[in-house]
Amino acid sequence: MRQTPLHDVHVRLGAKMVEFGGWHMPVQYGSILDETRCVRERAGLFDLGHMGRISITGPDRVAWLDRLCTNYVERIPDGSIRYTLMCRADGNPIDDLLVYKGADEVYLVVNASNTDAVLAWMEEQRAGFDVEIDHRTSRETMIALQGPAALEVLATVTTDCDLGKLGYYKYTFGTVCGRANTRISRTGYTGENGFELYFPNAEAEGIWQALADAGAAAGVQPIGLGARDTLRLEAGMPLYGHEIDAAHNPVEADLGFALSFVQEKGDWIGRDALLAVRSAPTRKLVGLVTDGPRVPRQGYKLFHADHEVGEVVSGAVSPTLNTNIGTAYVPTDLGNPGTELQMDVRGKRQTVVLRELPFYSRTRK
């Protein structure tokens, strides 16, 4: 298994380490529910060094990515970030990713488990385009600070930029913890106000500790993958391998905001297949809540009367909502909020109630 530059830090902190996407990562340092509350109420520090980071340069970079990506890359303003997907011709995604658009570079952040597949797909589609692909995952790393206190804490160790003026889904460069030219973005997979920092591997331990020290008074704590999954589920954000995968397309996953069918963008891989799905969808992604004792888990079947009608794709105990939550795919005619279905857990049935996503939303500027 691969290790991030912060692996030994997590071990010293007593984290429970697990395999995730081919990496040895911290799933929790203490209680997952307490870590989730920490991010919602204060702020949490995340090691995201397992995420894939790829720089695209060359004169055809934008036109090429508009062929590969579902969103309209050419229309992204410099200094802005957009969520997008790369799909096969059948419309099902290889991965979902973030695109950072710059004047001379387009920077991609992809899922750890799909990095190799994305790189292979880009190489396969590269012919005829003048682009350079620089895979930076092994050379630079990524830390996130997420939560209501994130701006206040990060501002104490950042110079050369005004973080308060950095808009949602924007990025800039500044000096963080003494490290100049650090890429700073403001997205937030947790649904909170949050920032992501990118820098060379050698700086990882120093910056992690400096952020931990700066945030100690505000109650900042390290957060593992377990709480991160709960946080993103509460915020209604998809995770590859759950809400989307090679059998679940972005139209039925309600990701239409990331699909550009305008004529100006031209053709892109998967466009025709997704247009067909959009015209006649048969299923939809929904949220569900249940007060029963059993937590929804991926793969649990859902029933309407005696008919199997869908299955859970994500589930967790939500400390923010104080109930059990999940997402599932169901037929479109059963997907209305308030619909009651039965979840099967090893032969026992438990009522779930469908509701709109997200479960939780914080207003961001």
VENHUTA-V299631 format. One line per field, one symbol per residue. ss: DSSP state (2 for helix, 1 for strand, 0 for the rest). phi: phi as a letter, one per 40 degrees, with the letter a starting at -180 (. if undefined). psi: psi as a letter, one per 30 degrees, with the letter a starting at -180 (. if undefined). Layout:
ss->???
phi->???
psi->???
This chain:
ss->01000022222200011111001111110002222222222001111000011111100022222222100022200001111111100001111111111000011111022222222222220000000111100001111111000222222001100022200001111111001111111100000001111111222222222222222000001100222222222200000100011001100000022200002220000022222222200011111111000000000011110011111111111100001111111112220000011111100111111110000000000
phi->.cbccbdccccccgccbbcafgbcbccabacccccccdccbbabbbcbccccbbbbbhcbdcccccccbccccdcccdgbbbcabbbcccgcccababbbcbcbabbbbbcdcbdcccccccccccdgbcbbbbcbdcbbbabbbbhdcccdccccbbbgabccccccfbaabacbfgccfccbbbbhccgbcabbbbacdccccccdcccccccdccgcbcbccccdcccccdcgccbcgbcbacbbcccccgbdcbbbbccccgcacgdccccccccacbaacbcabacccccdbdgccbbbfbbcbiacbaaacbcccfacbababbddcbccdgcbbbccbfgbbacbbcaccccaabcbc
psi->klklfgefeeeefgkkklkjggljlkelfbkeeeeeeeeefcllkkjgffkkkkkkllfgeeeeffeelfljeefkkkglkkkllkllfffkkelklkjjklegkkkkjlkefgeeeeeeeeeegfkfkilkjjjgefflakkkjklfgeeeeeffgklgljefgjlkhllakajkhfjlhkkkljdiffflklkkkklleffeeeeeeeeeefgeffgklkkafeeeeeeeeeggklkkfdekafgjlfefghhffgkjgkeefaklkfeeeeeeeefikfllkllklkflfkkklkfkkkkjbgkkfalkflllkjfefhlkllllklkefggkkfkklkkkjhfkkkkkkkllllekkkkk.
